[in-house]
Amino acid sequence: MDFWQRYRAIDARDTRFDGQFYTAVRTTGIYCRPSCPARTPKAENVTFYETSAAAHDAGYRACKRCLPEAVPGTPAWNLRSDIAGRAMRLINDGVINRDGVEGLASRLGYSSRQLNRILSHELGAGPLSLARASRAQTARTLLVSTQMKLADVAFAAGFSSVRQFNETIGEVFDMTPTALRGTARHHPTPAATTALTLNLPYREPFDPGIFDFLAVRSIPGIEAGTATSYARTLRLPHADARFSVEYDAGAPERPLVLTIGAVDLRDLPSLLSRVRRLLDLDADPVAMDSALEADPRLAPAVRAVPGIRMPGALDPQELLVRALIGQQITVAPARTALTQLSACGSESLVPGDGLHRLFPTAARIADEGYGLLRGPQRRIDSVRAAAGMMAAGDLDFGYGDDFAGLHAKLLPLPGVGPWTAGYVAMRVIGAPDVFLANDAAVRNGILALAAGSADAGTDGWLPGRRTPDFSEVSPWRSYATMHLWRAAAMNPRPKANRQAPSLPHDPAI
C-alpha cells in the first residue's frame, strides 16, 4: 500500500488494517491503529510505520484511546517469505528471549550485524526493538486480562528485570503498569485457581470450523476437541504446558478465550504465538474471501463459510510425523495409529481434563516407537528415517523457514513427496498459496462444489479431467484448499476415486 491508500484507510477507520501498519502523528507524538476513533490527522503530519517497534524507535508512544498494541498481528509474517518475515515469526516465538540476537541471526544464516541492517531497512527497527515491542504487547495482554503480580507479568512477557519492564511500559504506553491495568474494559475477578485466562483478538469474520478440523484429528490423552473448543498438552522450550481455547459466538466482547492451565512463565510468549498460529488469528479474512469469491467455482462456498482459517502447527516436528503417518489413509485410521504411537510419550503430567500425555519426541519415536507403528513398511521406514534425522539434529526446520528452503529440506527424505512438503508448509510456516492438486480430498471437493454449480459441465470440473490449479485466486490457494476439503467432508457422495475424502494424500508416495 502506498501513502494515500493507507491514509484513506485511516480516514475510513477501517478495522481490517489494524495491526498491519501504524499511524504516527508528529503534532501529538503518538501512534495509533488505523481504526482509531480520534479525528483524522492532516496528511502532512502523518508518518506510517510497518511495525509498532519502528514507531517506538522514532520517539512515538502508543495511543491511550485505541491501544494499538491490542489488535491482531499482521498477516504479512506468513505472506512474506523474506528474511524480515522469517525473523518476525521467530521473534514472536520467543527466540530472542531464549537465544538472543546471535541465536536468531544464526537460525537465519546471517550475522547479527547483517540481520540488524536488514530488519532496520525493511521494518524500521532492529531485532532488539522488535522483540521489545513484542514483550510490551504480551505484557499489556497480561495486565488487562489477568490478576498476575506485576513482577510475574514482567518475567512472563520476557523482560529481564522489573525495572526494564516498568521503563518499557512507561515509554511505550506513557502509563505505569498499574495504570495500564486500569484501562481494562472488563476487570477479571481473582480466580481460585492458578489458571490464566486471556482474550484472543482476531479480525472478523471468524469461522469456528477450524475447531472441527482439530477435533477429528485429536489424539486422546494429548488433545481434546469439540465444535467450539480445543485443548491439549504441549512441550515448550522450558517446560510442559496445558491449555484450552473456547469460542462463544454469543459473547461479543470475549468470543475467543484462551485458558492456560500450566506453563512456565518464560514460555508464555511462545505459547501465545503458537496458539495464534494454530488458529490463524492474524489472517485478513476479508482480503482472502474477496479474492476467493471472485472465482465462480468457489464463490458459493465462500459466501456460505466466510472467514475460513488454515490450521497452523504447535510443533513442527510433530506435524511432520503426523503428516507422514496420515498419508494415503483416512482420518480415522491415522488417528488410531497416532494414538497407538503416543504410548511411547511421557505420562508424567498431572492429569487434567483427561489430558495426561505429551506427543512423543523424535528421539523417543526413534528409540521406542517403531514397534508401535503399523501399515506399509515404506511408511514405517519413512517415519523412522525422519524421526532419526530430527533426533540427531540432521533435519532442522521450523517457523523461520521459507517455502523453498522447507521444500529443499523435506523432499530428499524417503517417502516425502510434493503433497507432504506442501502440507507441512501450509501448517508450519502458514504458506498461503499452496494448492494440493493431486490430493484426493481436493478432487472430491471440486466435484462436490461442481455438483451445485452452473460450471459443472465445463473443462476442469468433470471426472477424469486435469484438476484445475485455481491460479486465479493466488496467493490464497491454501484457503481454497481448505474450502475444498470442507466441501469434500460435508458432501461425501461425489468421489474422484475410492479414497475417502476427509484426508489428503500424496499419490507419489
RAFEN-V102618 format. One record per backbone hydrogen bond with DSSP energy under -1.0 kcal/mol. CO is the residue of the C=O (numbers start at 0). NH is the residue of the N-H. If there is no record, write none. Layout:
BEGIN
CO:NH
CO:NH
END
This chain:
BEGIN
1:5
2:6
3:7
4:8
5:9
6:10
7:11
8:13
13:16
14:17
16:19
21:48
22:31
23:46
24:28
28:60
29:24
30:62
31:22
32:35
41:44
42:45
44:25
46:23
48:21
50:54
51:55
52:56
53:57
54:59
55:58
60:30
62:66
66:69
73:76
74:77
74:78
75:79
81:85
82:86
83:87
84:88
85:89
86:90
87:91
89:94
90:93
93:97
94:98
95:99
98:102
99:103
100:104
101:105
102:106
103:107
104:109
110:114
111:115
112:116
113:117
114:118
115:119
116:120
117:121
118:122
125:129
126:130
127:131
128:132
129:133
130:134
131:135
132:136
133:137
134:138
135:139
136:140
137:141
138:142
139:143
140:144
141:145
148:152
149:153
150:154
151:155
152:156
153:158
160:164
161:165
162:166
163:167
164:168
165:169
166:170
167:171
168:172
169:173
171:61
175:179
176:180
177:181
179:182
180:183
195:259
197:257
206:209
207:210
208:212
209:213
210:214
211:215
214:217
218:221
218:222
220:355
220:356
221:232
223:230
227:246
228:225
229:244
230:223
231:242
233:240
238:235
240:233
241:260
241:261
242:231
243:258
244:229
245:256
247:250
254:247
255:199
256:245
257:197
258:243
259:195
261:241
263:266
264:267
266:270
267:271
268:272
269:273
270:274
271:275
272:276
273:277
274:278
275:280
277:311
279:282
283:287
284:288
285:289
286:290
287:291
288:292
291:294
294:297
294:298
297:301
298:302
299:303
300:304
306:206
314:318
315:319
316:320
317:321
318:322
319:323
320:324
321:325
325:328
329:333
330:334
331:335
332:336
333:337
334:338
335:339
336:340
337:341
339:342
340:343
341:344
345:357
351:354
354:351
360:364
361:365
362:366
363:367
368:371
375:379
376:380
377:381
378:382
379:383
380:384
381:385
382:386
383:387
384:388
385:389
386:390
387:391
388:393
388:394
397:400
401:405
402:406
403:407
404:408
405:409
406:410
409:412
412:415
416:420
417:421
418:422
419:423
420:424
421:425
422:426
423:427
424:430
431:477
434:436
435:438
438:442
439:443
440:444
441:445
442:446
443:447
444:448
445:449
446:450
449:452
452:455
454:457
457:460
461:464
469:472
470:473
472:475
475:479
476:480
477:481
478:482
479:483
480:484
481:485
482:486
483:487
484:488
485:489
486:490
505:508
END
